[in-house]
Amino acid sequence: MSVQRNGRCLCGKVGISVAVSADKVGACHCDMCRRWGGGPLLALDCGTDVKFSGEQHVRAFRSSDWASRGFCAECGTHLFYRLSQNGQYIIPVGLFDNADDVVFDHQVCIDSKPAYYSFAEYTHNMTCEEMFAAFAPPQ
């Protein structure tokens, strides 16, 4: 069963609409995510069928060989992490208006997490190496 989720950037110039079946929020502790947002990325896997309104305000930066990161050109809000191989969007959960039903259940790049914060929830944890081994495209 999918849930319609709608959200927006801070200034409201970019809207996001997606129907997702995932209700699991994950945290990424990699250096890039922490540098991008000043802390871990808390996000929801939204698949490939994501609709944006105000697309003229969306900018993307290719942050690695495998992904790009999108943001609002007006207010700077982080909009997405998009995998290059399949166009899959990972979207910060805080952008959605109706996300009270999601569950924080996994963390990736746990080996990159600094000691100055931790989460109380029990989650499935993967190192960066384990994550890349599990999700890397076949060679």
NORZINOR-V862482 format. One record per run of one state. SS is the DSSP state (~ for helix, > for strand, _ for the rest). FROM is the first residue (numbers start at 1). LEN is the number of residues. If there is no record, write none. Layout:
((SS	FROM	LEN) (SS	FROM	LEN))
//
This chain:
((_	1	2) (>	3	6) (_	9	6) (>	15	6) (_	21	3) (>	24	5) (_	29	2) (~	31	7) (_	38	3) (>	41	5) (_	46	4) (>	50	4) (_	54	1) (~	55	3) (>	58	5) (_	63	4) (>	67	6) (_	73	5) (>	78	6) (_	84	5) (>	89	4) (~	93	3) (>	96	1) (_	97	6) (>	103	6) (_	109	1) (~	110	3) (_	113	11) (>	124	3) (_	127	1) (~	128	8) (_	136	4))
//
